[in-house]
Amino acid sequence: MEAVKKIEIVTNSLELPKVLEILEKSGVSGYTVIENVIGKGKRGRVINDLETHTLTNGYVMSICTEAQEQALVEAIRPVIKKYGGVCIVSDAKWIAH
């Protein structure tokens, strides 16, 4: 198994394209996206009771190398700061196909 960094990002759904673009520019080619994520954070509850997903969050999970981690986190930081959310980085191991 290979040691990697697991990146989890939760932010406003409208910012998901920007987050995915940052991943691509950082050389991270794979990711998983879950839309219409609800929960509660520092800015209050995020609920999904409207027809639009404008006020919902999205979740992105990806894997990167340790060398990619710092640049990726620094590029995500302004998005999280402006629109809210979190970026969680943890040590992981994976088996790629």
C-alpha positions in Angstrom: 0.0 0.0 0.0 1.1 3.5 -0.8 1.1 6.3 1.8 -1.0 9.3 0.5 -2.8 12.3 1.9 -6.6 12.2 2.0 -8.1 15.6 1.2 -11.8 16.3 2.3 -13.3 19.6 1.4 -16.8 20.8 2.4 -17.9 24.2 1.0 -20.7 26.0 -0.7 -22.1 24.0 -3.7 -21.6 27.0 -6.0 -17.8 26.9 -5.4 -17.4 23.2 -6.3 -16.3 24.0 -9.9 -13.6 26.3 -8.5 -12.5 23.6 -6.0 -12.3 21.0 -8.8 -10.3 23.4 -11.0 -7.8 23.9 -8.1 -7.4 20.1 -7.8 -6.8 19.8 -11.5 -4.2 22.6 -11.5 -2.5 21.0 -8.5 -2.1 17.8 -10.5 -4.7 15.9 -8.6 -6.7 14.1 -11.3 -9.2 12.0 -9.3 -11.9 13.0 -6.9 -15.3 12.1 -5.6 -18.0 14.7 -5.2 -21.2 14.5 -3.1 -23.6 17.3 -3.7 -26.4 18.6 -1.5 -24.5 18.0 1.7 -26.3 19.2 4.9 -24.8 19.8 8.3 -24.0 22.4 10.9 -20.8 24.5 11.3 -19.6 27.8 12.7 -21.8 29.7 10.3 -24.9 27.8 11.3 -27.0 25.0 9.8 -26.9 24.2 6.1 -30.2 22.6 5.1 -31.6 21.3 1.8 -35.2 22.4 1.8 -35.2 24.6 -1.2 -35.5 23.7 -4.9 -32.1 25.2 -5.6 -28.8 23.9 -4.2 -27.5 27.5 -3.9 -27.5 27.4 -0.2 -26.3 23.8 0.2 -22.8 22.5 0.6 -20.8 20.0 -1.5 -18.3 17.5 -0.3 -15.1 16.6 -2.3 -12.8 13.8 -1.4 -9.5 13.2 -3.1 -6.0 11.7 -2.6 -2.8 13.5 -3.2 0.9 13.1 -2.6 2.6 14.8 0.3 4.4 17.0 -2.2 1.1 18.3 -3.6 -0.6 18.8 -0.2 0.8 22.2 0.8 0.1 23.9 -2.6 -3.3 22.4 -2.7 -4.2 23.5 0.8 -2.9 27.1 0.1 -5.0 27.3 -3.1 -8.2 26.1 -1.3 -7.8 28.4 1.7 -9.2 31.5 0.0 -12.3 29.6 -1.1 -12.9 28.3 2.4 -12.3 31.7 4.0 -14.7 33.5 1.7 -17.5 31.0 1.3 -17.1 28.9 4.5 -16.4 25.3 4.8 -13.5 23.1 5.9 -10.5 21.4 4.3 -9.4 18.3 6.2 -6.1 16.6 5.5 -5.2 13.2 6.9 -2.7 10.5 6.4 -4.0 7.5 4.5 -2.9 4.5 2.5 -4.4 3.3 -0.8 -4.3 0.6 -3.3 -4.7 1.9 -6.9 -6.0 -0.2 -9.7 
